[in-house]
Amino acid sequence: LAAAFLIRVGFEEFALKFILVVLPATLLVYCTYLLGKELFDKKTGLFAALASAGMWSYLFWGARFQPDFLSLTFQVLSLLFFWKMFKNPNSKYAVLGGACAALGFYFKISALLIPLSIGVFALWKDRLEMFKKKVYWQALFAFIITMIPFMFWQYAIFGNPTAFAPSYGVEGGTAERPLGWMALDFFIHLPKELFFFLFLVGIITALLRIGLHFDILVKDKEKRVNAQIFSVIIIAVVACFYIFYIQGIIEDRWVFLITPFIFYFAAQGIWSIFAWLNIHSKGIKLFIILVLFIVFFYVQTTHTTELVKNKLPSYVAVKEAALWIKDHSSSNEKIVSASYTQMTAYTEREVLIFAPCTYGCNQFENDLVFDRYLKEKRPKYITFSLFEGHPPWAFQQRQYENGVQEIVLPYLNSSLAFNQQGQVVGMDIKQSIQREDLIFTLVYPLGGVNGIFVYEVSYEKNSSPQSL
C-alpha cells in the first residue's frame, strides 16, 4: 500500500527503493545503537551499530525490494520500549512497545516473535504475577488496538481476519519439510568467522555469569531484569521458531532479529578478552578494534560485491518477459503466472496466480481443474519459468548424476535439457499444442532459451497444432 501510494503521487522505482528500503535500513542501524546502549552501554551499542552497517546481508537486501527493514526497525524499537518498561514500569513504554510490535507485524508476520519473546522474559521476571501487572495488559491492548485495521483488511480481502496464519510453518518435521536447523547456520554466516568467534566468547561468558549467579537472580526480582538473559531469550525464541515451526529452507533475512544480539555479544566478547589480557590502554584497545573492523568490513563488502554481481541477472528474464507481455497486450487482458509480484509490477496487467495454494488448500490439484480455470478466466498469456515453484503436473526440474538438468512441462508435453555449463543438450519445446478447445502457442522467447516460456492461449478449436 505504501508503494502504491508513492507510485500514485509520481515516485518511480529508484525512489521507492530508497524510501521503503534504504531509509528503514539506515534507521535500523541507529535503533540497534539505541537498544544496545539501553541494554549494555554506549560502546556496545556503537560497536553493534557499526557492525550492522557493514554486514553483508543488510547491504545485499538493502538494494532489493522487501519489507524486512521496515518490520525489523519497528521490532527493535518495540524491544527498546519494552526493555525501558522492564527497568521502569511505565504505561507510556508499555503502549509504545505494544504498538511498535504490531506495526512490525504489518510489514512482516514474523514480528510476532516480539510479543512471544517479551512474554517469555516477563514470565521469567514476574512469574505468574505478570498477569496482575497493569503494564502487561496495557501493552497487550495497545498491540490489539494497533492490529485492528490489519485484521479488518484481512477480513475484507480474504474473508478471514487471520488469513495470514496458514501460510506459516507446519507441525512436525517431515522428509519433505525437515526441521529448520539451517537457521543456526546464520549465527556463523551473518557475522562471518571473526565476529562469530567474538560472539561465542561473549555469549559463553554471559551464560557462565548467569549460571554462577543464578540463585541470586532467581531470588532477587530486580536482578532478574538482566540484559544478558533478555538477549539470550530473544536469540533462543527466534532460533526455536524457525527450527521447529517454520522448518525447511530458511533465508538469511528471516532471522535478521538475531543480528543486533550477535553483535552485542560480540562486543561483550572483545571487552572480556581485553579484561583477560589486562589491556587497559584506550589507545591499544582502539587500535585493536580498528583492525578488527577493517578485516570485518573487507570480508563483508567483498562477499556482498560477489553476491550482488551473481544475483544481478537472476530475474532479468522474468522482467523482460513481463515487458514483452505489456507491449503485446491491452490493459484489460489477463496473465497467468507464478511470478505474481514481478509480472504485476512490469506488465501493469491483472495477474492470476498460476501456482496452487501452497499451504492449507489444493486449488489446482490436477491439469483438468486448471483447464476449467483457464476457460473461466480466459487469460491471454500463461508463463512457465525456472524462477518459481509450480504444481508437478505443470512444471518439473530433474537433476541427473552426469550433471545434466532437465526441465519438463508435462502440461504442454515439452522438455528441455542442459549441461552444467548451461548449454542446451536436448530440446523438445512444442511451438503449439492443443488441449481440447484450448490452444497454447509459444510466443516468447523465439529463437532462444532464457528460463521462461510465454504461451498465448486461444479458446477455439484447431485441428492442426504444430510441434517444434
Secondary structure in CASP SS format (residue, H / E / C, confidence):
PFRMAT SS
TARGET T0000
AUTHOR 0000-0000-0000
METHOD secondary structure of the structure
MODEL  1
L C 1.00
A H 1.00
A H 1.00
A H 1.00
F H 1.00
L H 1.00
I H 1.00
R H 1.00
V C 1.00
G C 1.00
F C 1.00
E C 1.00
E H 1.00
F H 1.00
A H 1.00
L H 1.00
K H 1.00
F H 1.00
I H 1.00
L H 1.00
V H 1.00
V H 1.00
L H 1.00
P H 1.00
A H 1.00
T H 1.00
L H 1.00
L H 1.00
V H 1.00
Y H 1.00
C H 1.00
T H 1.00
Y H 1.00
L H 1.00
L H 1.00
G H 1.00
K H 1.00
E H 1.00
L H 1.00
F C 1.00
D C 1.00
K H 1.00
K H 1.00
T H 1.00
G H 1.00
L H 1.00
F H 1.00
A H 1.00
A H 1.00
L H 1.00
A H 1.00
S H 1.00
A H 1.00
G H 1.00
M C 1.00
W H 1.00
S H 1.00
Y H 1.00
L H 1.00
F H 1.00
W H 1.00
G C 1.00
A C 1.00
R C 1.00
F C 1.00
Q C 1.00
P C 1.00
D H 1.00
F H 1.00
L H 1.00
S H 1.00
L H 1.00
T H 1.00
F H 1.00
Q H 1.00
V H 1.00
L H 1.00
S H 1.00
L H 1.00
L H 1.00
F H 1.00
F H 1.00
W H 1.00
K H 1.00
M H 1.00
F H 1.00
K H 1.00
N C 1.00
P C 1.00
N C 1.00
S H 1.00
K H 1.00
Y H 1.00
A H 1.00
V H 1.00
L H 1.00
G H 1.00
G H 1.00
A H 1.00
C H 1.00
A H 1.00
A H 1.00
L H 1.00
G H 1.00
F H 1.00
Y H 1.00
F H 1.00
K C 1.00
I H 1.00
S H 1.00
A H 1.00
L H 1.00
L H 1.00
I H 1.00
P H 1.00
L H 1.00
S H 1.00
I H 1.00
G H 1.00
V H 1.00
F H 1.00
A H 1.00
L H 1.00
W H 1.00
K H 1.00
D H 1.00
R H 1.00
L H 1.00
E H 1.00
M H 1.00
F H 1.00
K H 1.00
K C 1.00
K H 1.00
V H 1.00
Y H 1.00
W H 1.00
Q H 1.00
A H 1.00
L H 1.00
F H 1.00
A H 1.00
F H 1.00
I H 1.00
I H 1.00
T H 1.00
M H 1.00
I H 1.00
P H 1.00
F H 1.00
M H 1.00
F H 1.00
W H 1.00
Q H 1.00
Y H 1.00
A H 1.00
I H 1.00
F H 1.00
G C 1.00
N C 1.00
P C 1.00
T C 1.00
A C 1.00
F C 1.00
A H 1.00
P H 1.00
S H 1.00
Y C 1.00
G C 1.00
V C 1.00
E C 1.00
G C 1.00
G C 1.00
T C 1.00
A C 1.00
E C 1.00
R C 1.00
P C 1.00
L C 1.00
G C 1.00
W H 1.00
M H 1.00
A H 1.00
L H 1.00
D H 1.00
F H 1.00
F H 1.00
I H 1.00
H H 1.00
L C 1.00
P C 1.00
K H 1.00
E H 1.00
L H 1.00
F H 1.00
F H 1.00
F H 1.00
L H 1.00
F H 1.00
L H 1.00
V H 1.00
G H 1.00
I H 1.00
I H 1.00
T H 1.00
A H 1.00
L H 1.00
L H 1.00
R H 1.00
I H 1.00
G H 1.00
L H 1.00
H C 1.00
F H 1.00
D H 1.00
I H 1.00
L H 1.00
V H 1.00
K H 1.00
D C 1.00
K C 1.00
E H 1.00
K H 1.00
R H 1.00
V C 1.00
N C 1.00
A H 1.00
Q H 1.00
I H 1.00
F H 1.00
S H 1.00
V H 1.00
I H 1.00
I H 1.00
I H 1.00
A H 1.00
V H 1.00
V H 1.00
A H 1.00
C H 1.00
F H 1.00
Y H 1.00
I H 1.00
F H 1.00
Y H 1.00
I H 1.00
Q C 1.00
G C 1.00
I C 1.00
I C 1.00
E C 1.00
D H 1.00
R H 1.00
W H 1.00
V H 1.00
F H 1.00
L H 1.00
I H 1.00
T H 1.00
P H 1.00
F H 1.00
I H 1.00
F H 1.00
Y H 1.00
F H 1.00
A H 1.00
A H 1.00
Q H 1.00
G H 1.00
I H 1.00
W H 1.00
S H 1.00
I H 1.00
F H 1.00
A H 1.00
W H 1.00
L C 1.00
N C 1.00
I C 1.00
H C 1.00
S C 1.00
K H 1.00
G H 1.00
I H 1.00
K H 1.00
L H 1.00
F H 1.00
I H 1.00
I H 1.00
L H 1.00
V H 1.00
L H 1.00
F H 1.00
I H 1.00
V H 1.00
F H 1.00
F H 1.00
Y H 1.00
V H 1.00
Q H 1.00
T H 1.00
T H 1.00
H H 1.00
T H 1.00
T H 1.00
E H 1.00
L H 1.00
V H 1.00
K H 1.00
N H 1.00
K H 1.00
L C 1.00
P C 1.00
S C 1.00
Y C 1.00
V H 1.00
A H 1.00
V H 1.00
K H 1.00
E H 1.00
A H 1.00
A H 1.00
L H 1.00
W H 1.00
I H 1.00
K H 1.00
D H 1.00
H C 1.00
S C 1.00
S C 1.00
S C 1.00
N C 1.00
E C 1.00
K E 1.00
I E 1.00
V E 1.00
S E 1.00
A C 1.00
S C 1.00
Y H 1.00
T H 1.00
Q H 1.00
M H 1.00
T H 1.00
A H 1.00
Y H 1.00
T H 1.00
E C 1.00
R C 1.00
E E 1.00
V E 1.00
L E 1.00
I E 1.00
F C 1.00
A C 1.00
P C 1.00
C C 1.00
T C 1.00
Y C 1.00
G C 1.00
C C 1.00
N C 1.00
Q C 1.00
F C 1.00
E C 1.00
N C 1.00
D H 1.00
L H 1.00
V H 1.00
F H 1.00
D H 1.00
R H 1.00
Y H 1.00
L H 1.00
K H 1.00
E H 1.00
K H 1.00
R C 1.00
P C 1.00
K C 1.00
Y E 1.00
I E 1.00
T E 1.00
F E 1.00
S E 1.00
L C 1.00
F C 1.00
E C 1.00
G C 1.00
H C 1.00
P C 1.00
P C 1.00
W C 1.00
A C 1.00
F C 1.00
Q E 1.00
Q E 1.00
R E 1.00
Q E 1.00
Y C 1.00
E C 1.00
N C 1.00
G C 1.00
V C 1.00
Q E 1.00
E E 1.00
I E 1.00
V E 1.00
L E 1.00
P H 1.00
Y H 1.00
L H 1.00
N C 1.00
S E 1.00
S E 1.00
L E 1.00
A E 1.00
F E 1.00
N C 1.00
Q C 1.00
Q C 1.00
G C 1.00
Q C 1.00
V E 1.00
V E 1.00
G E 1.00
M E 1.00
D E 1.00
I C 1.00
K C 1.00
Q C 1.00
S E 1.00
I E 1.00
Q E 1.00
R E 1.00
E C 1.00
D C 1.00
L E 1.00
I E 1.00
F E 1.00
T E 1.00
L E 1.00
V E 1.00
Y E 1.00
P C 1.00
L C 1.00
G C 1.00
G C 1.00
V C 1.00
N C 1.00
G C 1.00
I E 1.00
F E 1.00
V E 1.00
Y E 1.00
E E 1.00
V E 1.00
S E 1.00
Y C 1.00
E C 1.00
K C 1.00
N C 1.00
S C 1.00
S C 1.00
P C 1.00
Q C 1.00
S C 1.00
L C 1.00
END
